[in-house]
């Protein structure tokens, strides 16, 4: 049984690919599903955000944010699909 690579970049790449896949699936369902309980269940999302954060270094001052991520059920499904696909390849 292969355990796969133990590199953090590998797992971050899988996570990013999964969120992209899940976001695409969610946008697709929002567009094509009729108004129903299934549409509201699968497309419900939570969007936590951070910011704005101001950094003042006396010479340079800049503001970061707000930075947020949109997590839905299909995003988590996308992460699982990407993980199992990468696990079977590697």
N, C-alpha and C positions, 0 to 999 in steps of 0.2 A: 504494500500500500504506500503510495507516494504521499509525502506530507506537503509538498509545494515549497516554493521559495519563502524564506523568512526575512525578506527585505521590507522595510517600512514603505519605500517608494512603490513597491509592487502592490501592497495593500491600499495605499492611497490612490493609486491608479485604478484599482478595482472599484474602490468606493466612488471615485469621480465618475467612472464609466457607468456604474449602477445608478447613480443619481441622474445622470443624463438620460439613460434609457428609461428610467421611471418617470422623469419629467416629460419626456416625449410621449410615453404611453398615457400619462395623465392629460396632457394637452389634446391628444387624439380623442380620448373618451369625452372630454368636455365639449369638443366640437361635434362629435357624431352621435353621442347617446341622447335619446330624448329625456325630457325632465322626468325623473323617477327617483325612487329611493336608492336604487343601485348607483345612479349617477352621483347622488349626493354622498353616498358612502365611499365610493372609490375615489372621488375627486376632492374629498375633504382634506384640507392641509393645515399645518401649523407653520407659522412663519416667525420664528424668533429673530431678533435683530440686536445688534450691538452698536452703540455709537450715538451721536458723533463724539469722538475723542480728540481733544485738542492737545497738541504737544508744543510747548513753548521752550525753545533752547536758547533764548536771548538773541542769538544771531539769526536763527531760522525758526519760524513758527508755521505749523501746518495742522490741518484737521483731517482726521480719518473717519470715514463712516458716512452714513450708517451702513453697516455690513449685515446682511441677513441671508438666511437659507430657507427655502421653502420645502418642507418635508411632508409628503403624503404617503398613503398606503402603497400606491403604485411605485413611489420612489424606493420604498423598502423592498418591494418585490423586484424591482430592477437591480438593486444591490445584491439580492440573493441569487438572481439569475446570472449576473456578471461573476459573482464569486464561484458558483458551481461550474460555470463554463471555463473560467480560468483554472480552477482546480482540476478539471478533467483534461485540460490541455497540458498543464505542467504537472 
